[in-house]
Amino acid sequence: MRFDATGKVSLDHIYTAPDPRTYFEVLRPLGYCVPQQAKPYFEKIVKEYRESEQVEAPRILDIGCSYGINAALLKYDATMDELYARYGDAAGMSREELLARDRELSRSRRPAHGLRFTGLDASTGALAYAREAGFLDDTVHADLEADDPTPEQHALLTGTDLVISTGCIGYVTERTLTRVVHAQGERRPWMAHFVLRMFSFDPVEEALDGLGYRTVRVDDVFKQRRFADPQEQALVLDRMAAAGVDARGLEEEGWMYAQLYVSRPHQDPAR
Ligand SMILES: C[S@@+](CC[C@H](N)C(=O)[O-])C[C@H]1O[C@@H](n2cnc3c(N)ncnc32)[C@H](O)[C@@H]1O
């Protein structure tokens, strides 16, 4: 197995395939479940946002959206179990056949609360699939770690109500989030990020603080996935120990855990 600079096993190839089958095939044995864990929290924040900001159909930006998994779960009330089963029995299908089946899912279920999803990702293949399947309404193919958004990307980012992510902070940092916020002018979208405990959220929190946000960490931990093998676990535990994060009872037992950070603008009375 190959490991990336963070000590995690490198799964890059599963995010760049032309359809989501490799993603679900590789992640199933690892029990990847953080989008499912995140779903009720995202639903709660959407509800709070709609009530507080009087926005009937919020526009959500999913950063590192990959194949639009969070959108499928939130818009169409899909579950991770359903998606694992759906793509697990599709070995003999062409990409077009798979897409046709997914379009049928998108057509047959009304988007909850009329939610609209824009996905931001560095993977063209994942974005194209999610858009064609009807999971995402708009896509931004960009690496905002490296570059400012183009005028077209800027226009797609503007008007975002909520920014969410799962499994992405760590690869994506405050550089991307700052650029996303700057694309909003004076508006400040709410944010909710599920972040592995091995990654510090402090730099993001500081940057958001400077942009007028207050961040709260939800007092719970969320299973993300199993370690791929003992070597990955050892590398991640080393990294966590060096950062002073106590892994007893959690990562030491074989699962990687995430935490949820919710950031809202200071002047928000519902905070
Ligand atoms: C671990 S995956 C998480 C995917 C999805 N959110 C989920 O929970 O299943 C990380 C995603 O971030 C994307 N990514 C990595 N670096 C990025 C960057 N600099 N800008 C945008 N997306 C990036 C990858 O292409 C990948 O789709």
Ligand as a Chemical Component Dictionary entry (heavy atoms), coordinates in Angstrom:
data_LIG
# 
_chem_comp.id                   LIG 
_chem_comp.type                 NON-POLYMER 
_chem_comp.pdbx_formal_charge   0 
_chem_comp.three_letter_code    LIG 
# 
loop_
_chem_comp_atom.comp_id 
_chem_comp_atom.atom_id 
_chem_comp_atom.alt_atom_id 
_chem_comp_atom.type_symbol 
_chem_comp_atom.charge 
_chem_comp_atom.model_Cartn_x 
_chem_comp_atom.model_Cartn_y 
_chem_comp_atom.model_Cartn_z 
_chem_comp_atom.pdbx_ordinal 
LIG C1  C1  C 0  -11.424 11.991 0.913  1  
LIG S1  S1  S 1  -12.287 12.582 -0.486 2  
LIG C2  C2  C 0  -13.872 12.967 0.237  3  
LIG C3  C3  C 0  -14.978 12.886 -0.774 4  
LIG C4  C4  C 0  -16.398 13.112 -0.245 5  
LIG N1  N1  N 0  -16.554 14.394 0.397  6  
LIG C5  C5  C 0  -16.795 12.002 0.693  7  
LIG O1  O1  O 0  -16.959 12.229 1.884  8  
LIG O2  O2  O -1 -16.970 10.896 0.218  9  
LIG C6  C6  C 0  -11.519 14.134 -0.764 10 
LIG C7  C7  C 0  -12.004 14.871 -2.014 11 
LIG O3  O3  O 0  -11.344 16.143 -2.052 12 
LIG C8  C8  C 0  -10.929 16.394 -3.381 13 
LIG N2  N2  N 0  -9.801  17.321 -3.313 14 
LIG C9  C9  C 0  -8.549  17.074 -2.869 15 
LIG N3  N3  N 0  -7.810  18.190 -2.946 16 
LIG C10 C10 C 0  -8.618  19.170 -3.429 17 
LIG C11 C11 C 0  -8.442  20.547 -3.726 18 
LIG N4  N4  N 0  -7.269  21.149 -3.534 19 
LIG N5  N5  N 0  -9.491  21.246 -4.189 20 
LIG C12 C12 C 0  -10.693 20.638 -4.407 21 
LIG N6  N6  N 0  -10.923 19.338 -4.137 22 
LIG C13 C13 C 0  -9.887  18.613 -3.661 23 
LIG C14 C14 C 0  -10.589 15.044 -3.973 24 
LIG O4  O4  O 0  -10.652 15.044 -5.398 25 
LIG C15 C15 C 0  -11.676 14.173 -3.330 26 
LIG O5  O5  O 0  -12.828 14.119 -4.140 27 
# 
loop_
_chem_comp_bond.comp_id 
_chem_comp_bond.atom_id_1 
_chem_comp_bond.atom_id_2 
_chem_comp_bond.value_order 
_chem_comp_bond.pdbx_ordinal 
LIG C1  S1  SING 1  
LIG S1  C2  SING 2  
LIG S1  C6  SING 3  
LIG C2  C3  SING 4  
LIG C3  C4  SING 5  
LIG C4  N1  SING 6  
LIG C4  C5  SING 7  
LIG C5  O1  DOUB 8  
LIG C5  O2  SING 9  
LIG C6  C7  SING 10 
LIG C7  O3  SING 11 
LIG C7  C15 SING 12 
LIG O3  C8  SING 13 
LIG C8  N2  SING 14 
LIG C8  C14 SING 15 
LIG N2  C9  SING 16 
LIG N2  C13 SING 17 
LIG C9  N3  DOUB 18 
LIG N3  C10 SING 19 
LIG C10 C11 SING 20 
LIG C10 C13 DOUB 21 
LIG C11 N4  SING 22 
LIG C11 N5  DOUB 23 
LIG N5  C12 SING 24 
LIG C12 N6  DOUB 25 
LIG N6  C13 SING 26 
LIG C14 O4  SING 27 
LIG C14 C15 SING 28 
LIG C15 O5  SING 29 
# 
